């Protein structure tokens, strides 16, 4: 299986495939055999007791991979049903050859007529990388019937209906338990709606040269738990609280003081040496009672606010901020201060109302906020999250964390990072406030804006996974706080 640290678009996969075919000189037959063999090996590994297989084949080379797997399964004594659409006979030379080999091994072909036979495992070899639009009527009906059956599915290359480049689903898509991508990791398998469909992803590199030697450039890096230790700041024995930075958080309008409290606690749990909170006066006693380590003050006291701005290492603005004149005044002071800046929530909405470039700042929008910042619809952002990320980076010249399933981190002149962690339990109000505090805390400790955004997004997502366990529903943002402390000390994490 191939390493997953770099992600690619389908054009790179096709280039690598072409190079491998030219090198082998067999028209791609050997590569198809390897693909079918890799899928068959994974199926046996994941479902060792499976004896009844249903292989759904399309008319292209993805279907050819399915025919190879089906032939191998027949030769191993499995009961195999290969099913195609009424007009789904193999159209490529390779697929026709693989189909002929399957028939020669004693296999048979059925045409989908609205129902599926019961199987221990279903193999999705319908569409592959060739998807350019929503599945058409008969394909859509087959996919819907398969999903309703609840039979486990192994998808070859990617679940049919999912875009390999964006992760978007136009219409319907197969819901798989396992996906085996061929040659390279497809970026679309790790973000957006695709995460509802791919299950656990593996990559079979087959007999191809490494992507770097083939002259291919990834479209994103992928970060997971194994990357966290090298991304976090490393403390020296003689460091003091000042060396670990001073975060100034501004927010918490009437009724939303909890947001800025969550952000402040997250900054402390991520290692910030000092945390000040400028908020509404009425929130100050509650914040200090809940967390006496904070230095909370009335943000309307101008001289005190200026003193804290002068003392701070980083300013973070947005959690619970609102958009009233009080918030606008804080926004103006924060964006004009000569300090590293983290903007979230209503800080982003105020920026969207008066767009300006903020070089060096870190913006942390969810898809709705990203849409307002770009003047797009939320659906357009989700349809191509990588494109939306790049548009935000270019428009604001800032580091951007586009939150959501498969969060993305981008910066000017830098390859994006995809955060391969997090879970649906994190879809609750206040979770973004925790992320703001985490990023601000890491930024205060000396990481660059891109480093802090990348490490912060990963640390936050992994803390969410630890807090969720196998019970994500009902998780609260404050549940992440003790896990942030554990994960911020990776040398003791087990």
Helices and strands as residue ranges (DSSP letters): E 6-7, H 10-24, H 29-46, E 52-57, H 61-75, E 79-84, H 93-104, E 109-111, E 121-125, G 128-130, H 137-149, E 153-156, E 178-182, G 187-190, G 192-196, E 200-204, E 220-223, G 225-227, H 228-231, E 246-250, H 257-269, E 274-279, H 281-290, E 295-298, H 302-311, E 314-317, H 325-336, E 340-343, H 346-353, E 362-363, H 367-374, H 378-383, H 385-396, E 399-402, E 408-410, E 416-419, G 424-426, H 431-444, H 449-468, G 477-480, H 481-487, G 490-492
